[in-house]
Amino acid sequence: MECMAHPVPSAPKRTPLTASMAHAQSQQQGQHTLPTVEEVSSGGVVVDLSKPDLPVAIIARYNRGGRLEWCLPKGHPEGAESNEEAAVREVEEETGIAGNVLAALGSIDYWFTVSTYRVHKTVHHFLLKATGGELTIENDPDHEAVDVAWVPLKELGRRLSFPNERRIAELAREVLPQHVD
């Protein structure tokens, strides 16, 4: 599989301050803002420690515009699941690879708009050690993943479509040695 030739450009960071300033400005101008929905997802970097190139399982999915994007597996917690439990389940559902959490890698957040509302999404990422399974997208209940691949950890940043996930991949490379025998 080929790496994307043109990574997704990074958008200006929307902070709570700039968001509130934009909201206040739109209210002064008499504009109506879309309602905001908060979403939480969990996922991670699942590494096969038995191989020398330390491959990581990632998925490809099509975005709303129809473009293929390579990303880390993630999804919404179900019921009373913790973020860690959701990450383990989602990684296995979307990649076929079971894993155990080694460390938290931090959270990223971003905004996007769908037809009638804005979404503020927070994604919690974890470093996982692969414990079994076979690479497949057949168990993805939402059928969002259209492909799955093992990518050597050192190449992961070049394969991922999103700058914020590339930062998570770099953090995984930095903390992994602390969690390997």
Residue, then its C-alpha position, 0 to 999 in steps of 0.5 A: m500500500e502506498c503512503m499518501a502523497h499529500p498529507v491533510p493540511s493542518a487547520p488553525k487550532r481552535t481554542p476555547l478562547t477563540a471559539s468563545m470570541a467567534h461565538a460572541q462575534s456571531q451573536q453581535q452580528g445576529q447570526h445563529t450558531l449551530p448547536t454543539v454536540e460533545e463526542v468521546s472516542s478511545g483508541g490506540v497504537v497497538v504494537d506487535l512487540s514480537k517483530p523487530d520492526l515493531p509493526v502497528a495496526i492501522i486502518a483506512r476509511y473514507n472521509r465524508g468527502g470520499r477521500l481515503e484516510w489512514c488512521l489509528p483505530k478508535g471508537h465510542p465507549e459503550g455503556a459503562e466502559s472506561n476509555e481504556e476498555a473502549a480502546v482495547r475493544e475498538v482496536e480489536e474490532e477495527t483491526g482484528i488485533a487484541g491488545n493490552v494497554l501499556a500506557a496512556l498516550g494522551s488525548i486530542d480534540y477537534w471540531f467538525t460540522v455535520s449538516t445541522y450541528r457542530v461536533h467537539k470530539t475528544v479522542h483518548h489514545f493508548l499504547l497497546k501491546a498486541t496479544g493475538g488475533e489476525l489482521t482483518i476488518e471483518n469484525d468492524p461492526d460499523h463497517e467504517a474500516v475499508d482496509v487494515a495494514w501493519v506499518p513499522l513504528k518508525e514509518l507510522g508518522r509518514r502513513l497516518s493522514f492526520p497531524n494530531e495522530r502523527r503526534i500520537a505516533e511520535l509519542a508512542r515511539e518515545v514511551l515504548p522503550q519504557h514499557v518493553d522488557 
